[in-house]
């Protein structure tokens, strides 16, 4: 593996559902402290201040550290774990998948189970199985008390189990948690590249917490930074698979997805146009995207009297499931684009975004 693959492997395989991001925060702090001063907000978001040639404008780049996962709700008398979703899940993607339950004693591997298909009535087979009808089996038997032996209790966090894998098409990577460890990886790599060039501003690279349950860390870290301009680095939706719009621009290898719409924010149009101009002049791949969900900038852009903001997405297949796919080419394109954009964001340019 090369340096970028090792970074993405470390980030994606880390344990970090919403509210339990400490392992990811430790990785981010370790990586980012090489490039700036690291601090934290009171919810646990990691903030790296990278000084440029001027204290202002303050440019905030946010990537959320949490992944979708689950929480132990209760344990049945037979030792099966009933669980709650943290973040948005479509239940079809969960059944039969491996998970890891983190207890006070250790990490425990289990599998999501339900009533066997051979016992289902025909009308039951046609329905989407609700999460409340599923359970996690960590190897319970009549003579093995999982509470006593494993220390599992309500409130314990659960993540998908899916190791980082370089596919046979070696430009593509398969893993859990691309949403949003790919943004975290971008953030680290962007600050690394900025350490080698001059930029007329101060950059705040922020790993936020609890995005998947309401953009909470974006609000607290945004208030701590009080940025003049903000970007969210996150996933965008690929539409290049059967059942989708196969001719859509939103596909692997299409470069940076410049989000023109999500349900929490309409982007600053002048900032959007500036990013497009820089991409076109530099011959960098980009496309426009739309998402029905929301991003960290949904909270950040409302701070004080408003913050010009934009979301840059990495085209990703199968988000909010156990295994997603991204392209290394898209990762590299976005690093190059954001670095070039930041080099242009001086006081005069940023002031014009709201004039």
Beta strands, then each sheet from edge to edge (+ up, - down):
strand 1: 37-40
strand 2: 46-50
strand 3: 58-64
strand 4: 69-75
strand 5: 81-86
strand 6: 98-102
strand 7: 107-113
strand 8: 135-137
strand 9: 157-160
strand 10: 165-166
strand 11: 172-175
strand 12: 202-208
strand 13: 229-237
strand 14: 256-261
strand 15: 286-290
strand 16: 308-316
strand 17: 324-327
sheet 1: 1+ 2- 12+ 3+ 13+ 16+ 14- 15-
sheet 2: 5+ 4- 9+ 6- 7+ 8-
sheet 3: 10+ 11- 17+
end
